[in-house]
């Protein structure tokens, strides 16, 4: 997913919006269906469910914080 800044931005925005798709889509300036399509693509790359796994959201929060610290 590192090779796709758009997907990183999408997932990060979705996490910042507390997994609320409408808020994340609005923040990104895209439609809710476009956001969902990006999240599904991220799920495929991660081989884990974003939309149905609260533990993955927590894992991703930690990963983004770690990236922020090192980079």
C-alpha positions in Angstrom: 0.0 0.0 0.0 3.0 2.3 0.4 3.2 2.5 -3.4 -0.2 4.1 -3.5 -0.3 7.5 -1.7 -3.9 7.8 -2.7 -4.9 4.7 -0.8 -2.8 5.7 2.2 -4.5 9.1 2.2 -7.9 7.4 1.9 -7.3 5.0 4.8 -5.9 7.7 7.0 -8.8 10.0 6.3 -11.2 7.2 7.0 -9.5 6.5 10.3 -9.5 10.2 11.2 -13.2 10.3 10.5 -13.7 7.4 13.0 -14.5 5.0 10.2 -17.4 7.2 9.0 -17.4 6.9 5.2 -19.5 10.0 4.5 -17.2 12.2 6.6 -14.0 10.7 5.1 -15.4 11.1 1.5 -16.2 14.7 2.2 -12.8 15.4 3.6 -11.2 13.8 0.5 -13.6 15.6 -1.9 -14.9 12.3 -3.3 -18.2 10.5 -3.3 -19.0 7.8 -0.8 -19.0 5.1 -3.5 -15.5 6.2 -4.6 -14.3 6.0 -1.0 -15.7 2.5 -0.6 -14.1 1.4 -3.8 -10.7 2.7 -2.5 -11.2 1.0 0.9 -12.0 -2.3 -0.8 -8.8 -2.0 -2.8 -6.9 -1.3 0.4 -8.5 -4.4 1.9 -7.4 -6.5 -1.0 -3.8 -5.3 -0.6 -3.8 -5.8 3.2 -5.6 -9.1 2.8 -7.8 -8.1 5.8 -11.2 -6.5 6.2 -11.2 -2.7 7.0 -14.9 -2.4 7.0 -15.6 -5.3 9.4 -12.6 -5.6 11.6 -12.2 -3.1 14.5 -8.9 -4.6 15.4 -7.5 -3.7 12.0 -8.4 -0.1 12.5 -6.5 0.0 15.7 -3.5 -1.7 14.0 -3.6 0.9 11.2 -3.7 3.8 13.7 -0.6 2.4 15.3 1.1 1.9 11.9 0.4 5.4 10.8 1.7 6.8 14.1 4.8 4.8 13.7 5.3 6.1 10.1 4.8 9.6 11.3 7.5 9.1 14.0 10.1 7.7 11.6 9.4 9.8 8.6 
